[in-house]
Amino acid sequence: MNKGGWLAFAAVLVIVIAVAFFMAQKGALTTTLQISNFNFTETQEGPETFTIDRGFEAQPGSGLPIVFSGPIQKPTPCHTLSASSRVDGNDVIVGITAVAGEGFCIQVIADVFYRGSFDYTGAIDEIIVMGPFNEEIARQKL
C-alpha cells in the first residue's frame, strides 16, 4: 500500500474510533428509569380528567415527585382501591385494583377519584394507568 493509501486508511480508522467513543459516551449517560416512594389513595374529590403535575422544576433525580390524579369507577362503593407501579422501558404503568369489602354490597358501580405520586430517576416517556377491570383509563406522554 502506498503512502496515500495508508493515510486514507488511518483517517477512516480515526473516524470509526471517534464515532465509537461518542456512541459509548452517549450510552453511558443514559439512565435506566427507576421509581421510588410510590403512594396511592382513593379520594372523594378530584379532577374530572386525568392530570399529571410535575412542577416546573421537576427534573429526573431532582427529588420532586410526579403527582397524578383522575376519576375512576369501582365495582361497588364497598370496594377499596389500591395500586402498584412498574416500569416498562421508559414508561411507568400504574395498575389499580379493587378489593371487595366484607359482606354483601347491594350498590353497584361507584364514581370516585384517585391520587398518586412517585419520585423518579431517569427519563419518563409516558404514564399509563390501568383500571380495576384491566382497562386502560389514562395515558399521557411527558
C-alpha positions as CSV (number, residue, x, y, z in Angstrom):
1,M,0.0,0.0,0.0
2,N,1.4,3.4,-0.9
3,K,1.7,6.4,1.5
4,G,-1.7,7.9,0.3
5,G,-3.5,4.6,0.9
6,W,-2.1,4.4,4.5
7,L,-3.2,8.0,5.2
8,A,-6.7,7.3,3.9
9,F,-6.8,4.0,6.0
10,A,-5.6,5.9,9.1
11,A,-8.2,8.7,8.6
12,V,-11.0,6.2,8.3
13,L,-9.8,4.3,11.4
14,V,-9.6,7.5,13.4
15,I,-13.2,8.4,12.4
16,V,-14.5,5.0,13.3
17,I,-12.8,5.1,16.7
18,A,-14.2,8.6,17.4
19,V,-17.7,7.6,16.4
20,A,-17.5,4.5,18.6
21,F,-16.2,6.6,21.5
22,F,-19.0,9.2,21.3
23,M,-21.6,6.4,21.0
24,A,-20.2,4.8,24.1
25,Q,-20.3,8.1,25.9
26,K,-23.9,8.6,24.9
27,G,-24.9,5.2,26.2
28,A,-23.0,5.9,29.5
29,L,-25.2,8.9,30.0
30,T,-28.5,7.0,29.6
31,T,-30.1,6.3,32.9
32,T,-32.5,3.5,33.4
33,L,-35.9,4.7,34.7
34,Q,-36.4,3.9,38.3
35,I,-39.3,5.0,40.6
36,S,-39.5,5.1,44.4
37,N,-41.8,6.3,47.1
38,F,-44.9,5.2,45.2
39,N,-48.1,6.4,47.0
40,F,-51.7,5.9,46.1
41,T,-55.0,6.8,47.7
42,E,-58.7,6.9,46.8
43,T,-60.4,10.3,47.3
44,Q,-63.9,11.7,47.1
45,E,-62.9,14.7,45.1
46,G,-60.6,15.3,42.2
47,P,-60.1,16.5,38.7
48,E,-62.7,15.5,36.0
49,T,-59.9,14.2,33.7
50,F,-56.5,12.5,34.2
51,T,-54.0,15.1,35.4
52,I,-50.2,14.9,35.9
53,D,-48.4,17.6,37.8
54,R,-44.6,17.5,38.0
55,G,-43.9,21.2,38.6
56,F,-41.8,23.5,36.6
57,E,-38.5,22.5,38.3
58,A,-39.1,18.7,38.3
59,Q,-36.2,17.0,36.5
60,P,-35.0,13.4,36.7
61,G,-33.4,12.8,40.0
62,S,-34.5,16.2,41.4
63,G,-36.4,14.7,44.3
64,L,-39.6,16.3,43.2
65,P,-42.4,13.8,42.7
66,I,-44.7,13.3,39.8
67,V,-48.3,13.6,41.1
68,F,-51.2,12.1,39.1
69,S,-54.9,12.0,39.7
70,G,-58.2,11.4,38.0
71,P,-61.7,9.9,38.1
72,I,-62.3,6.2,38.2
73,Q,-65.2,3.8,38.6
74,K,-65.0,0.9,41.1
75,P,-67.3,-2.1,41.1
76,T,-69.2,-1.1,44.2
77,P,-68.8,1.5,46.9
78,C,-67.8,-1.3,49.2
79,H,-64.6,-2.0,47.2
80,T,-61.4,-0.4,48.3
81,L,-58.9,0.8,45.6
82,S,-55.2,0.1,45.8
83,A,-52.4,0.4,43.2
84,S,-49.0,-0.8,42.3
85,S,-46.5,0.5,39.7
86,R,-44.0,-1.0,37.4
87,V,-41.5,0.3,34.8
88,D,-41.6,-0.8,31.2
89,G,-38.7,0.8,29.3
90,N,-39.3,4.5,29.8
91,D,-43.0,4.1,30.7
92,V,-44.5,4.0,34.2
93,I,-47.5,1.7,34.4
94,V,-49.8,2.1,37.3
95,G,-52.2,-0.8,38.0
96,I,-55.2,0.0,40.1
97,T,-57.1,-2.9,41.7
98,A,-60.4,-3.0,43.6
99,V,-60.6,-5.2,46.6
100,A,-64.1,-6.2,47.8
101,G,-65.1,-5.3,51.3
102,E,-66.6,-7.8,53.8
103,G,-70.2,-8.9,53.4
104,F,-72.6,-8.2,50.6
105,C,-72.9,-4.8,48.9
106,I,-76.2,-4.1,47.2
107,Q,-75.0,-0.9,45.5
108,V,-73.1,-1.1,42.2
109,I,-70.5,1.0,40.4
110,A,-69.3,4.0,42.3
111,D,-67.6,7.0,40.8
112,V,-64.6,8.2,42.9
113,F,-61.2,9.8,42.3
114,Y,-57.6,8.7,42.9
115,R,-54.4,10.5,43.6
116,G,-50.9,9.0,43.4
117,S,-47.3,10.1,43.4
118,F,-43.8,8.8,43.0
119,D,-40.2,10.0,42.8
120,Y,-38.1,9.0,39.8
121,T,-34.6,9.0,38.3
122,G,-34.1,8.6,34.6
123,A,-36.3,9.7,31.7
124,I,-40.1,9.1,31.6
125,D,-41.8,8.9,28.2
126,E,-45.3,8.1,29.3
127,I,-47.5,7.3,32.3
128,I,-50.2,4.7,31.7
129,V,-53.0,4.0,34.3
130,M,-54.8,0.6,34.1
131,G,-58.1,0.4,35.9
132,P,-59.6,-2.4,38.1
133,F,-61.3,-4.1,35.1
134,N,-57.8,-4.3,33.4
135,E,-58.7,-1.5,31.1
136,E,-56.6,1.5,30.2
137,I,-58.1,4.5,31.9
138,A,-55.4,7.1,31.2
139,R,-52.3,7.7,29.2
140,Q,-50.2,10.8,28.9
141,K,-46.8,11.4,27.3
142,L,-44.5,13.7,29.3
